[in-house]
Amino acid sequence: MEKAFVLIHTETGKENDVLKELKKIEGVEEAFIVHGGYDIVAKLVAKNIEKLKEIVYSGRLKKIDGIFATRTLIVL
């Protein structure tokens, strides 16, 4: 299994809405609201790197209303 963590900045006050939508996406195994430099951390899991890239780069995450910016960390 391939894994990645996505660090997400949301618009102010949109954290709960974004979290709810994230959890609907296939491959998002866990997601949490956090304090610090980012608003949400999501753990993605896919059966291979191609599927993982599809989740990350298809734009499905960035199409969620309220997401301002993301940073993806692919686990080696």
Contacts in CASP RR format, 6 or more apart in sequence:
PFRMAT RR
TARGET T0000
AUTHOR 0000-0000-0000
METHOD contacts of the structure
MODEL  1
MEKAFVLIHTETGKENDVLKELKKIEGVEEAFIVHGGYDIVAKLVAKNIE
KLKEIVYSGRLKKIDGIFATRTLIVL
1 45 0 8 1.000
1 46 0 8 1.000
1 47 0 8 1.000
2 45 0 8 1.000
2 46 0 8 1.000
2 47 0 8 1.000
2 48 0 8 1.000
2 49 0 8 1.000
2 51 0 8 1.000
2 52 0 8 1.000
2 74 0 8 1.000
2 75 0 8 1.000
3 43 0 8 1.000
3 44 0 8 1.000
3 45 0 8 1.000
3 52 0 8 1.000
3 74 0 8 1.000
3 75 0 8 1.000
4 43 0 8 1.000
4 44 0 8 1.000
4 52 0 8 1.000
4 56 0 8 1.000
4 72 0 8 1.000
4 73 0 8 1.000
4 74 0 8 1.000
4 75 0 8 1.000
5 41 0 8 1.000
5 42 0 8 1.000
5 43 0 8 1.000
5 44 0 8 1.000
5 72 0 8 1.000
5 73 0 8 1.000
5 75 0 8 1.000
6 41 0 8 1.000
6 42 0 8 1.000
6 44 0 8 1.000
6 56 0 8 1.000
6 61 0 8 1.000
6 70 0 8 1.000
6 71 0 8 1.000
6 72 0 8 1.000
6 73 0 8 1.000
7 37 0 8 1.000
7 38 0 8 1.000
7 40 0 8 1.000
7 41 0 8 1.000
7 70 0 8 1.000
7 71 0 8 1.000
7 72 0 8 1.000
7 73 0 8 1.000
8 18 0 8 1.000
8 22 0 8 1.000
8 38 0 8 1.000
8 39 0 8 1.000
8 40 0 8 1.000
8 41 0 8 1.000
8 42 0 8 1.000
8 61 0 8 1.000
8 67 0 8 1.000
8 69 0 8 1.000
8 70 0 8 1.000
9 37 0 8 1.000
9 38 0 8 1.000
9 39 0 8 1.000
9 67 0 8 1.000
9 68 0 8 1.000
9 69 0 8 1.000
9 70 0 8 1.000
10 18 0 8 1.000
10 39 0 8 1.000
10 40 0 8 1.000
10 66 0 8 1.000
10 67 0 8 1.000
10 68 0 8 1.000
11 66 0 8 1.000
11 67 0 8 1.000
11 68 0 8 1.000
14 65 0 8 1.000
14 66 0 8 1.000
14 67 0 8 1.000
15 33 0 8 1.000
15 39 0 8 1.000
15 40 0 8 1.000
16 33 0 8 1.000
17 65 0 8 1.000
17 66 0 8 1.000
18 39 0 8 1.000
18 40 0 8 1.000
18 64 0 8 1.000
18 65 0 8 1.000
18 66 0 8 1.000
18 67 0 8 1.000
19 31 0 8 1.000
19 32 0 8 1.000
19 33 0 8 1.000
19 40 0 8 1.000
21 64 0 8 1.000
21 65 0 8 1.000
22 28 0 8 1.000
22 31 0 8 1.000
22 40 0 8 1.000
22 42 0 8 1.000
22 61 0 8 1.000
22 64 0 8 1.000
23 31 0 8 1.000
25 55 0 8 1.000
25 60 0 8 1.000
25 61 0 8 1.000
26 55 0 8 1.000
27 44 0 8 1.000
27 45 0 8 1.000
27 46 0 8 1.000
27 55 0 8 1.000
28 42 0 8 1.000
28 43 0 8 1.000
28 44 0 8 1.000
28 55 0 8 1.000
29 43 0 8 1.000
29 44 0 8 1.000
29 45 0 8 1.000
30 42 0 8 1.000
30 43 0 8 1.000
31 40 0 8 1.000
31 41 0 8 1.000
31 42 0 8 1.000
31 43 0 8 1.000
32 40 0 8 1.000
32 41 0 8 1.000
32 42 0 8 1.000
33 39 0 8 1.000
33 40 0 8 1.000
34 40 0 8 1.000
34 41 0 8 1.000
38 71 0 8 1.000
42 61 0 8 1.000
44 52 0 8 1.000
44 55 0 8 1.000
44 56 0 8 1.000
45 52 0 8 1.000
46 52 0 8 1.000
46 54 0 8 1.000
46 55 0 8 1.000
52 74 0 8 1.000
55 61 0 8 1.000
56 72 0 8 1.000
56 74 0 8 1.000
61 67 0 8 1.000
61 70 0 8 1.000
62 70 0 8 1.000
END
